[in-house]
């Protein structure tokens, strides 16, 4: 990001004098400034403006800065916006409460102009890099959907997997970070099929041994395609291992049991169910009842972790 690129900064303070000082400093730096005098108006401005940085007074009537920070950081749409808490107090309890709320930094009143401008610039640079990473993720996701579009039989497959994976993850009690991995993994799990030629990808009959080798390389290829993006580090194991099986019979690494990441187990299971219930070049769609029986048989043969399979089958039956 270029130095002092114009960005949007939300200033929240119940004291008009503080708002005016920060407004002058930030506009002199070339930024667009949005003002709010309390926590409720701040949240409305966040929803409306989606700022690049929030300067947030801690002590305000109504909803405090700590509460506003917590709400911003809990929302997946706004959690990456840097939040700086403004305080005239330097006690340890306030600082700990701010860190627990997810604050990215603290400014102490009265402001040191040089320190303030330097740290604002640093935080806005970081936000710019984050935006670039999100754009790169979006581009790769679009590329994955383009892979899906090559096969008319798999239309909507990635979207269904992302939704089902997140739903199953929630039922299993995984955290927000894992739910993000499941959502992205649903879209990116077959990215490596970019390297699979159409005659193999769309083949209506059984693969030859050579064709099977080419097809089974796609999880490794997909992982390698995402390697340059550190923001996808937690998603890469899902891409590589969603064809592993509990008994060690899967690929590409023959992992078994708890050696398979839970997120990969979840996406692998919902992937198989979606493949069973949809038409493919090599098979007609099975009914939900037939697909459940197939998965139950695979469970008996130790292809799936028992508790994971049981929870997924309850989910399927509840949706019937």
Secondary structure by P-SEA (a helix, b strand, c coil): cccccbbbbbbbcccaaaaaaaaaaaaaabbbbbbbccaaaaaaaaacccccccccccccccccaaaaaaaaaacccccccbbbbbcccccaaaaaaaaaacccccccccccaaaaaaaaaaaaaaaaaaaaaaaaaaaaaaaaaaaaaccccccaaaaaaaaaaaaaaaaacccaaaaaaaaaaaacccccccccccccccccccccaaaaaaaaaaaaaaaaaaccccccccaaaaaacccccccccccccccccccccaaaaaaaaaaaaaaaaccccccccccaaaaaaaaaaaaaaccccaaaaaaaaaaaaaac
